[in-house]
Amino acid sequence: MKKLIFPLLYLFFAFTLLTLNSCSSGPEIQQQKYAHLRTSLDFEYSFPAVWKAIETTLHEYRIASRDPSDVDPMELKKISERSLETEWVYTQSKDKYVEYKVNDFPRKKYLQMRVKFIVSAERKMPDVTKVSVQSEEQLERLKDDGSPNGYVDAEEPDTARINQILQRIRLTLLASNPN
């Protein structure tokens, strides 16, 4: 009886491994290796001025939520923290791709993606406000034939997009010269 168990276990595990390998979920997603950029900055401006710059910078995005939600501009001086979250923004990834070959020549296809930004501002001192940006990214999953198959969470965010938002906030502040 013991002699029969080991070959059966071996067959079971071999069959399981073959089944798992044959049920692939499309091409493997790869990522360009870029330097990780800053995801937060301290601005030497008052909290109301920084929050106005955030709102101006993100005016082209649909805002899903603000916390606290509705704040009178006069009340903004009393608040020490506030955040907002955008709706999904559909775009093409700058750093995540799949590889394939055409006539034995390697090709890269950068993936479609969607991203949400979460921007928070926190008063550090009377005229210093820290702004942090986070993102939630999802990549379009592809079947083996290249057709779309839903979305999957990205393992690492694209910090270049996050840093770009921070730099746009900085430029908005410089342009408005609120101090």
C-alpha positions as CSV (number, residue, x, y, z in Angstrom):
1,M,0.0,0.0,0.0
2,K,2.8,2.5,0.9
3,K,4.5,1.8,-2.4
4,L,1.3,2.9,-4.2
5,I,0.9,6.2,-2.3
6,F,4.2,7.8,-3.3
7,P,3.6,7.4,-7.1
8,L,0.0,8.7,-6.7
9,L,1.2,11.7,-4.7
10,Y,3.8,12.4,-7.3
11,L,1.2,12.2,-10.1
12,F,-1.1,14.5,-8.2
13,F,1.5,17.2,-7.6
14,A,2.8,17.0,-11.2
15,F,-0.8,17.3,-12.5
16,T,-1.4,20.3,-10.2
17,L,1.7,22.1,-11.4
18,L,0.8,21.5,-15.0
19,T,-2.7,22.8,-14.5
20,L,-1.5,25.9,-12.7
21,N,1.0,26.7,-15.5
22,S,-1.6,26.2,-18.2
23,C,-4.0,28.6,-16.6
24,S,-1.8,31.7,-17.0
25,S,-3.4,35.1,-16.7
26,G,-1.8,36.7,-19.7
27,P,1.6,38.1,-20.3
28,E,3.8,39.0,-17.3
29,I,3.7,42.7,-16.4
30,Q,7.2,44.3,-16.2
31,Q,8.3,47.7,-14.9
32,Q,10.9,50.1,-15.9
33,K,13.4,50.8,-13.1
34,Y,13.3,54.6,-12.5
35,A,14.3,56.5,-9.5
36,H,11.6,56.9,-6.8
37,L,10.7,60.6,-6.5
38,R,9.3,62.5,-3.6
39,T,5.7,62.0,-2.7
40,S,5.4,64.9,-0.2
41,L,6.7,68.4,0.1
42,D,6.7,71.2,2.7
43,F,5.5,74.5,1.4
44,E,6.3,77.8,3.1
45,Y,2.8,79.1,2.6
46,S,-0.3,79.3,4.8
47,F,-2.7,76.4,4.9
48,P,-5.5,78.3,3.0
49,A,-3.1,79.3,0.2
50,V,-1.8,75.8,-0.2
51,W,-5.3,74.3,-0.2
52,K,-6.4,76.8,-2.9
53,A,-3.3,75.8,-5.0
54,I,-4.3,72.1,-4.6
55,E,-7.8,72.8,-5.7
56,T,-6.5,74.9,-8.7
57,T,-4.0,72.2,-9.7
58,L,-6.6,69.4,-9.6
59,H,-9.4,71.4,-11.2
60,E,-9.3,69.2,-14.3
61,Y,-9.9,66.0,-12.3
62,R,-13.2,64.8,-11.0
63,I,-13.1,64.9,-7.2
64,A,-14.7,61.9,-5.5
65,S,-14.4,63.2,-2.0
66,R,-13.0,65.9,0.3
67,D,-12.4,65.5,4.0
68,P,-13.9,67.5,5.6
69,S,-16.3,67.9,2.7
70,D,-17.7,71.5,2.6
71,V,-15.6,74.1,4.2
72,D,-16.3,77.8,4.1
73,P,-13.2,79.8,2.9
74,M,-13.2,81.7,6.2
75,E,-13.3,78.4,8.2
76,L,-10.3,77.1,6.2
77,K,-8.0,79.2,8.4
78,K,-9.1,77.1,11.4
79,I,-8.5,73.7,9.8
80,S,-5.1,72.0,10.2
81,E,-5.7,69.0,7.9
82,R,-7.7,68.3,4.8
83,S,-7.6,65.7,2.0
84,L,-9.3,64.9,-1.3
85,E,-9.5,61.9,-3.5
86,T,-10.0,62.0,-7.3
87,E,-12.1,59.7,-9.4
88,W,-10.4,57.2,-11.6
89,V,-8.2,58.8,-14.3
90,Y,-7.7,56.6,-17.4
91,T,-4.4,56.9,-19.0
92,Q,-1.4,54.9,-20.3
93,S,1.3,53.7,-18.0
94,K,4.7,55.3,-18.4
95,D,6.6,52.5,-16.6
96,K,4.6,49.2,-16.7
97,Y,4.6,47.1,-19.9
98,V,4.4,43.6,-21.4
99,E,7.0,42.2,-23.8
100,Y,6.3,40.3,-26.9
101,K,8.1,39.6,-30.2
102,V,7.3,40.4,-33.8
103,N,9.4,38.5,-36.4
104,D,11.8,37.7,-33.5
105,F,12.3,41.4,-32.7
106,P,11.4,42.3,-29.1
107,R,8.6,44.9,-28.5
108,K,7.2,46.5,-25.5
109,K,3.5,47.5,-25.0
110,Y,2.9,50.0,-22.3
111,L,-0.3,49.1,-20.5
112,Q,-3.5,51.0,-20.1
113,M,-4.1,52.0,-16.6
114,R,-6.3,53.9,-14.2
115,V,-5.2,55.9,-11.2
116,K,-6.7,57.7,-8.3
117,F,-4.8,60.4,-6.4
118,I,-5.2,61.1,-2.7
119,V,-3.9,64.5,-1.8
120,S,-3.6,65.6,1.8
121,A,-2.4,68.9,3.4
122,E,-1.4,69.3,7.0
123,R,-0.5,72.6,8.7
124,K,2.9,72.1,10.3
125,M,3.5,75.7,11.5
126,P,1.6,79.0,10.8
127,D,3.2,79.3,7.4
128,V,4.4,75.8,6.6
129,T,2.1,73.2,5.1
130,K,3.0,69.7,4.2
131,V,1.4,68.2,1.1
132,S,1.4,64.5,0.5
133,V,0.2,62.7,-2.6
134,Q,-0.6,59.0,-2.8
135,S,-1.9,57.1,-5.7
136,E,-3.9,53.9,-6.2
137,E,-3.0,52.4,-9.6
138,Q,-4.6,49.5,-11.5
139,L,-3.3,48.1,-14.7
140,E,-5.3,46.6,-17.5
141,R,-4.9,42.9,-17.4
142,L,-4.4,41.2,-20.8
143,K,-5.3,37.7,-21.9
144,D,-2.7,35.7,-23.8
145,D,-4.1,37.0,-27.1
146,G,-3.7,40.6,-26.0
147,S,-7.4,41.4,-25.4
148,P,-8.4,43.2,-22.2
149,N,-9.3,41.2,-19.2
150,G,-10.2,43.6,-16.4
151,Y,-7.8,45.4,-14.0
152,V,-5.2,44.3,-11.5
153,D,-3.6,46.4,-8.7
154,A,-0.2,47.7,-9.5
155,E,2.6,46.6,-7.2
156,E,4.4,49.9,-7.1
157,P,3.0,53.4,-7.8
158,D,4.5,55.6,-10.5
159,T,6.1,58.3,-8.3
160,A,6.8,60.4,-11.4
161,R,3.1,61.2,-11.7
162,I,2.8,61.9,-8.0
163,N,5.9,64.2,-8.1
164,Q,4.4,66.0,-11.1
165,I,1.3,66.9,-9.1
166,L,3.5,68.3,-6.3
167,Q,5.5,70.4,-8.7
168,R,2.3,71.7,-10.3
169,I,1.1,72.7,-6.8
170,R,4.4,74.5,-6.3
171,L,4.2,76.3,-9.6
172,T,0.6,77.4,-8.8
173,L,1.7,78.8,-5.5
174,L,4.6,80.7,-7.1
175,A,2.3,82.1,-9.8
176,S,-0.3,83.3,-7.3
177,N,2.2,84.7,-4.8
178,P,-0.2,84.4,-1.9
179,N,2.2,85.6,0.8
